[in-house]
Amino acid sequence: MGFFGKPNDETGIPSAVTKDVLREALKQRDIQCKPSATRMSMVKQARGISGLLSELISHNCPEQRELLPEWKEAVGVYVRRAKSVELVAAALIKFMALSAMNEKGASKPFFNDLPNNLIFKSFTHIANCAGRFEQENSPESVEMFPAFELLRVYDREPPETTWAARWQAACVAAGDDRANKVFKKTGRMIALKSSEVWQQLGDGAGGYDDIYGNPFPPFAFNSGFDVNTIDRFECEKLGLL
């Protein structure tokens, strides 16, 4: 469909273009390489000769094609959307299984007698949050906002009082001493996006059975808790970076 073209000199070099192939090609152009020369150094020399690498790739790896520059942005957007859909689908399948069993096949009584309207509400909330989680973990977002803060967003009756304990249990299970230190110093539940603490929250570290098993909110049924992003400056100030 015209998305791909032949490799150019800036293309990644396949393994089929070996040291011997590079040495011979350079020798034919009166460039002698030491016996101890590395493949990387020979590739660097070859890049200085216009058209040499693309010629070697086409000859030694004729099936290789490269995405054309004009299509990179559009294809990148498509790939990110596809990854989000995969994450949402996984979250929905997980949720459908929650009322009957957990990953070990054991019964989860907490979910057995919930009203259908609450099941559906949680179902849609998980799907929405899964898509947002994918976006907020893009390299660009992580660079600017490296951390999440867990906090109450919605009022619940009766109010949930165990989240400080849940957070500390998750920090211990994840081995995240920095997040635990921030909590003890400030009372705020903040951890880097890359921290295992988020998965531990979803897995119910500390022995909780009202959990969903996801590394993103909602971590537990009808909790009223969500996350906000924390920027790099504040992460450095708190000692997370």
N, C-alpha and C positions, 0 to 999 in steps of 0.2 A: 504493500500500500504506500510505499515511498517513505516509510519511517526510518529506514536504515540505509547506510551507504558503506562503501569500502573503507577500511581502516586508514587513518592518516598517521603522520609522524608523531602525534601526541597520544596515540592510542596506547592502552595498556599492552605490554609485550607478552604474548602467550609463551608457555614453556617450550613450544615447538621451535621457537627461535633460540637455539642453544648457544652456549659460549663458542662452540666450534663454528656454527653458522655465522655468528657475528665476527669472529676472528678472520674467517676466510673472506667475508664481504669487505672488511676494512683493509685486509691485505691486498685485495684486488684494486683498492683505491690508494695504494702506496702508504697505508697507515699500519705500522708494525705494532703489535701488542706484546707485552712481556708475557711469558708463560704463566706468571703469577697474577696476571690481570683478572679482576673480577668481572662477572657478567654485568654488574651495574655500571662499572667504569666504561665497559665497551658500549653499552647502550647509550651512555652519555656522549661518547665520541660519535656514535652513529647518528644521534639527534642533530649533530652539527652538519650533517650532509643531507641536504633537502631530498626527500623522496626515498631515502635508503630504507628506513624502517618500514614504511608502508609497503615497499616492494618485497622486503623479506617476510613480512607477515602474510601478505597475499600469496606468496609462493609456498611458504611452509605451513600455513594454516588458512587455506582458501575459503573455509566456511565462516571465518570470523567477519562479523559486520558490526558497525557502530551506529548508535542512535544519532541521527542528524541534529545539529545544534538547534535548528528552528523547531524541533519537536520536543526538546528536553523539558521545557517548562510544562507543557501540556501533559506529557507522559508522567512527569513527577507528580502533578496534581492528581492524576488518575490513580497512581500507585498509593498515594496517601489516603485517598477515599476508599480504595479497596481494602487497605489495612484497617481502616476504621470500621468498615462493614464486618470484617472478620472478627474484630474485637467485640462489636455489638452482638453478633450472632453467638459467640461463645458465652457472653454474659447471659443472654436469654435462655440458652440451653441449660446453663448452670442453674438459673433460677427455677426453671420448670422441674428440675430434679430435687430442689430443696425440700419440698413438702414431704418427700418420701425418704430420702437418704442423703448422707454425705459421701465424700470421696471414698471412704472406707467401707461403704455399704451398710453403715449402722443407722438405725432409725433416729430421726431428729424430731422428737415429740413437740418441740416448740412450734413447728410449722403445721402441725396436723389439723388444727381446728380454726384456722384463720378465715375470716369472711372473704368471699370472692372479690369484693370491691377493693379490699386492702391488698390482696394478691396482685390484682391487675395494676393498682397504683404503684406498687413496688416494682412490678415487671417493667412498666414504662420508664420509671425513674432510673433503673439500672441501665436500660438501653441508652437513655439520653446521656448519662454520666460516662458510659463507656466511650462514646464518641468524643466527648469533651476531654476525657483523659488522654486519648490518642493525640489530640491537638496540642494539649498543654505539655506533652512530652516530646514535641518536635525539637530538633537541635536549636532552632532559633529561640523558642520559648524557654528552654532550659538555660540557655546562655543568659537571657535577660532576667528570668524569674526562676532561680534554681531550686526553690523550696515551696512546700505547701504548709499552710497552717490549718489545723483541725479546729473548728469552732462551731458553737451552736448557731444555727441559722433560723430554724423553725421551732416554735414553742410546742411542747408536748405535755400531755397530762396523763399520768403524773410525771413530773420532771425526772429525767434520767440523772442519776447521781454517781454513776460508776465510771464515767469516762476518764477521770484522772487516773484511776486504778488501771483501766484498760490501756491507757497510753503508756504508763510506766511498765506494765507487763509486756507490751509490744516492743518497747525500747530495749528491755532486757533480752527478750527472745531474739531480737534483731542484732543485738550487740552494738546498738547505736548509742555510745556514751555521750556524744555531743548533743543529740536531741534530748537525752535524759537530763543533761546538765542545764540546757536552756530551760527545760520545764521546771527544774528545781529552783532556778534563779529567778525566772520571770512568771511562772505559772502558765506560760503559753505552750501549746502543743505544736511545735514546728520541727520539721525534718526535711532534709534534702529530698527532692523527687526521686533520686536514685536509691534512697534508703529502703532497706528491707522492712522497715517499721510499718509501711502501708500494707504490705501483704500480711504481716503478722496481725494487724488490726482486723483485716478481712477474714483471717483464719481463726480469730477468737483466742489469741494468746491470753492466757490467764484463766481459760476454762469457760468461755461464754459460748452458748449454743444458739444465739439468735443472729448468727452472722451469715454473710453471703459468700465468702471466699474470694472476694474481688480485692485488688489493690487500689481501689478507688471508691468514693462514697456512692451510695450508702453502704457503710461497712456493716451495719446491723439494722435489723428491722425497726422501722418507725422511730429512728433515733433523733431526728431533727438536726443532725450534724452534717456539715459539708466542709469543703476546703476552699481557702483563698490562696492565691499565689503570693509569694514573698520575693521581692526584688533582690538583686545581687548585693547592693549596698547594705541592706538590712541583714542579709545572711552573713556578710563579713563582720558587721558590727556585733552580731550575736555569737560569733565564733564558730559558725557552721562551715565556713570556708576559710 
